[in-house]
């Protein structure tokens, strides 16, 4: 592109923008039509899973937690995240598996479905993963029975298979909104009227 000395800098920028928009750029090794899935890689039990990044608000350190009496064991407590109260759950335990193998320092996924925002603790957070839709495979790797209803699809990674965790199905579980242990007193038992 040649420009004369009399050309205004704004006109030069407009020409550069027009040229850039005419020439689409594709990353090396990817075709322009290659659809992909991007998510956060996690490990639950011995199963590698990915949670679509559209459902992950952030990965954050687990805050100091306040235990809630008479609640199911998968509710680890409530903590303060950015000035808001956040319920933190042990995902493997909620789904019927063993308690997560948490090590210090531990992080959680903050996931959301509409107004429901929850801190989710898993055995390990691996990091950002990218998969081409063309790499989706049928069948299931060795997955614990309690986890199978929440895994929708598999992708071939470099050396392993990655399941796609349906976090929306997890956040729709009726148990998630009723963490009180069976037989625990209700508000009405204490004379408190539900609003």
N, C-alpha and C positions, 0 to 999 in steps of 0.2 A: 504494500500500500504506500503510495506516494502522497505526500501532502504538501501543499504550498505553504509558504510562510504566512500568507494572508488568511489561511483557514483557521477558524476559531477552534479552540481546544474541545469545546462541547460537540462540534460537528465531527471532529476526529473520533471522539468517544462513541458517538452514535453509529459511525461507520464500522468501528471495531465490534460493537455489540451486534450489529446486523450480520456481520461476517461470522461471528461466533455462533449465532443462532442458526445460520444456514449449514454449519458443519457440526453435526452431532458427534459427541465424543463417547467412546465405549472403552471401558477398562480392558487392558490386554487379557486375552483368554476368555472373555465373555462376549457372547453375541448380543446384539441389541435386543433380541426377543427373549433372552434367557430369563424366565421368571425365577424368583428366588424367595426363600424364607429366611428371615433374620430373627434370631432369638437369643436368649440367655441360656447357656448350657449349665445343667445341674446334674448332680448324681443323687439318686434315691436308692438306698440299698446298694445293689451292684449295677443298677440300670442307669445308663446315660440318657438324659432327656433334654429337650429344649422347650423353653416357654417363649412363645411369640412375643417379640418386644413391644408390640402394640398394647399388651396387657400388663407390662411391667412398668410401673411408675419410676422405680429406681432400685438400686442395690445399695443397702445402707447397713451400717453397723447395728447390731441389736442393742437397743437402748436399755438402761436399767429398767427392770420389769417389776411390777407390783402384782403378786399372785392374787387371784380372785378366789375366795373360799367357795366351796361346794360347786366347783366347776369340773368339767371333764378334764382328764390329764393332758389332752392334746392342746388345751389353751394354756400357753406358757405364762401369760399375764398380759398386762396393759402397760404400755410405755409411752413416753413423750417423743414424738418425732416432729421436728420443726414446729413445736408449739401446739400440736394436736395429739389427742389421745389415739393410740393405735393398738388394736388387739394383735397379739403375736401368737401364731399357732405353729405346732410341730406337724408339718404336712404328712410325713410317713405315719405318724400315730393317728392322725385324723382319718386317714384312708384305711386303717386297719393293720398297719405294719408295726415294726418295732420303733421305739423312740429314735429320733435322729442322732447320729454320732457327732454331736457338736464339739468342736475344738475351739480353743481361744486363740486369736480373736475370731469371733463369728460374725457373719453377715447374714442378712435376710433379703429376700425379694419383697418389695412392696408392690402388691398386685391389686388391681381394681376391676370391679364389674359394676358399672353405674355408681351408686352411692356407697357400695360396699368396698372398703379399702382395708386390707389386711397385710400384716407382716408375716411372711411365710419362711419358716426355717426348714432347710433341707440338709442332707448329709454333707454336700459340698457344692459350692458355686464355682463353676469352671470358667465361665467368661462368655464373651460374645461368639456366636456360631452362625455361619452362613451355609445354607444348603440350596442347591438348585432343585426346582420342582421336578426336573427330569430324574433326579437321584432318589425319588420316592420309591420305596419297594413295598411289596405286599408281604404279609406274614408278620410274625412277631418274634423278637429275640426272646431269650429266656427272661421273662418278666414275672414277678410274683403275682399270684392270682388277685390279690387285693388292689394291685395297681393297674391291671389290665383295662378295667372300664374307663380309665381316665387317659389312656394313651391312644391317640387317633392318628395312626400313620407312622411310618418309619423312614428314615433317610440313611443312606450309606455315607459314612464319614470316611476319613482317610484310612483308618484301620479298624473301624468299629461301626456299629449301628446306633442311631440316635432316635429315640421315640419322641413324638410330639405330644407334650403334656397339655391336655385340654383344661386350662386353668379356669375357664368359664364354667365348666361342669363342676369343678371343685367348689367354686364360689357359689354355686347354686344349691349345694347340699343343704337340706333342712337342718342337719346337726350344727352347721356352722353358725346359724342364727339362733340356736338354742344350746348354748354350752353348759347349761345348768345340769348337774347330775340328776338322774331320776331319783325321786324321793326327797330331793332338797326342797325346803320350804319356798313357797312363792311369795311375791309381794303381798298378796291378799292375806297370807297367814300371819303377817306382821301388822295387818291393819292398814296397809298402804294401798291406796286406790290407783289402779293403772290409768294413765291419762290417754 
